[in-house]
């Protein structure tokens, strides 16, 4: 099938919504990647290259974990594998990277869990449900348990293998006005990543959700295209959003995490011993990623405070309950999209209490 008649993940045929320029970029990157595609243990003395692309800064939990994996992979494979890390959307933006992975233009990504909804794996949007996880312990009962692994396996029909979950942390709301009560959101244009759950969350608070690539958020906040956004503090600080947002509310209303994924054909084409060594490297990088996530976010909050540019607000228990009451409708609204049974399973696994 020709490039412009490629079959899409939902079964439809793409008749040319991508520009030829974008296709040429992917093809060029893919052709370069093919030079590193594994052909067998003795095919070449040159190292196998894994292009690992992500959209956040180097000095975030994900950025540091990617570099940790790079170093461990080199060590455990004795430099038979070279991981090249491309941070900050250097290769692809949010909407481009998954398709680039499926085409083989890159081999590894760590997209936020919400990104799999548009790919057809809507179950991952459950991680966006507001106030689902009370803390990291509740979260890890899901991501480290059988339910988390079942979800990762749903990516395999898409040509993707899920290797691990990496934490970033719990999200906070920011804007150029104080956000304490749900009424404070009324009419605000709030940036979200592409997720029906996050769209419903912002609407439940009276805001107008605006879907936008992460790499575009700073400028949009600076120019007033959007009024505010939600982020873990590490992303908020490293992207310098504190320079263009007057208030940050510590709400811990939602979770942002990532799934580390690889192109299935590439991964299964690797020699078995290399896969085992890379899996070991990924396991250790995952422990590292999840250990530093809370620490990095706590430090980022203090750095925001120290900057003097953004006032940090903390919700009182009563204010937090009001936020939760407003957002709880999203859990019911998303039953048809995510699955009523799956949401119930997540509630049980995470020890979810709608009244907390």
WORAUR-V378558 format. One record per backbone hydrogen bond with DSSP energy under -1.0 kcal/mol. CO is the residue of the C=O (numbers start at 1). NH is the residue of the N-H. Records with the same first field share a line. If there is no record, write none. Layout:
BEGIN
CO->NH, NH
END
This chain:
BEGIN
2->5
6->14
8->11
12->8
19->23
20->24
21->25
22->26
23->27
24->28
25->29
26->30
27->31
28->32
29->33
30->34
33->36
34->37
40->43
48->82
50->84
51->107, 108
52->86
54->89
56->88
57->60
60->64
61->65
62->66
63->67
64->68
65->69
66->70
67->71
68->72
69->73
70->74
71->75
72->76
73->77
74->79
77->80
80->48
82->50
84->52
86->54
87->90
93->96, 97
96->100
97->101
98->102
99->103
100->105
107->263
108->53
109->261
111->259
112->115
113->116
114->117
116->121
117->120
121->124
122->125
123->126
124->127
125->128
126->129
129->132
135->139
136->140
137->141
139->142, 143
140->144
142->148
145->149
146->150
147->151
148->152
149->153
151->154
152->155
153->156
155->158, 160
156->159
159->264
161->262
164->260
166->258
169->256
171->253
172->231
173->249
174->229
175->247
181->184
182->185
183->186
185->188
188->208
189->227, 228
190->210
192->212
195->199
196->200
197->201
198->202
199->203
200->204
201->205
202->207
203->206
206->187
208->190
210->192
213->216
214->217
216->220
217->221
218->222
219->223
220->225, 226
228->191
229->174
231->172
232->236
233->237
234->238
235->239
236->241
237->240
240->243
241->244
246->311
247->175
248->313
249->173, 251
250->315
253->131
254->171
256->168, 169
257->113
258->166
260->163, 164
261->109
262->161
263->267
264->268
265->269
267->270
271->275
272->276
273->277
274->278
275->279
276->280
277->281
278->282
279->283
280->284
281->285
282->286
283->287
284->288
285->289
286->290
287->291
288->292
289->293
292->296
293->297
294->298
295->299
296->300
297->301
298->302
299->303
300->304
301->305
302->306
303->307
305->308
311->248
313->250
316->320
317->321
318->322
319->323
320->324
321->325
322->326
323->327
324->328
327->330
329->333
330->334
332->335
334->338
335->339
339->343
340->344
341->345
342->346
343->347
344->348
345->349
346->350
347->352
353->356
END
